[in-house]
Amino acid sequence: MDSLAATALPDLWDRLTGTQTAPALWVVLATCAAALAVVVPHPVWRISRNAITIAHEGGHGLLALLTGRQLTGIRLHSDTSGLTVSRGKPYGAGMILTAAAGYPAPSLLGLGGAALLAADRITLLLWAATALLLAMLVMIRNAYGVLTVVLAGGTFLLVSWLAPPQVQAAFGYAVVWFLLLGGVRPAFELQARRSRGGAGDSDADQLSRLTHVPAGLWLLLFHAVSLCSLIGGGRWLLEG
């Protein structure tokens, strides 16, 4: 048993840190088209947006922890909204960074994923995503949220363990394209709601109250991060 473990662990490490063969360009383009197909049509987006909400709320939670706040829980709702609750000073840099982290999080995750894929680290991407989802699961505080995160994490786990390399590569590229493309749409949706007089308690409005910087400028920052991530990450994917 000890010898088996001694053999398995290095093999596991080699698999995690090694490189895999990048897919053909047509696969990269096909996965981009598939991501567009679940981001652009509104009926499909109402479902797929749940994955963006996971990344959004995860961004709030991660920055809360990194800035020393006490993360008490995350809730994900069936209408694709979410809520991350943390304790600490209701002002200051920690609160500002925590509030600002949500909208950029999906795009920045996509950019990081694109960097891994450009380096042919497909397995590392899949396992890192699984680890992040498992870590987030600990902080979920409602049944729908648990179901959503378990389904997402289980999908990554099954693909990384059971799927052939070609399927893993296509799945990884599709996920990263989805994060890059899907990360652009929420800021435009928020802008549209605010133009109609809604979303008064949005992240941008909370940041405006915290910093006395107009909410429109925070929206501009969200747009800049998502669009620059899409351009940079998309270039890496297409050149990889």
ABEGO torsion letter per residue (X at the ends): XAAAAAAAAAAAAAAAABBBBBBBAAAAAAAAAAAAAAAABAAAAAAAAAAAAAAAAAAAAAAAAAAGBBBAEBBBBAAGBBBBBBBEBABEAAAAAAAAAAAAAAAAAAAAAAAAAAAGBAAAAAAAAAAAAAAAAAABABAAAAAAAAAAAAAAAAAAAABBAAAAAAAAAAAAAAAAAAAAAAAAAAAAAAAAGBGAABAAAAAAAAAGBBAAAAAAAAAAAAAAAAAAAAAAAAAX
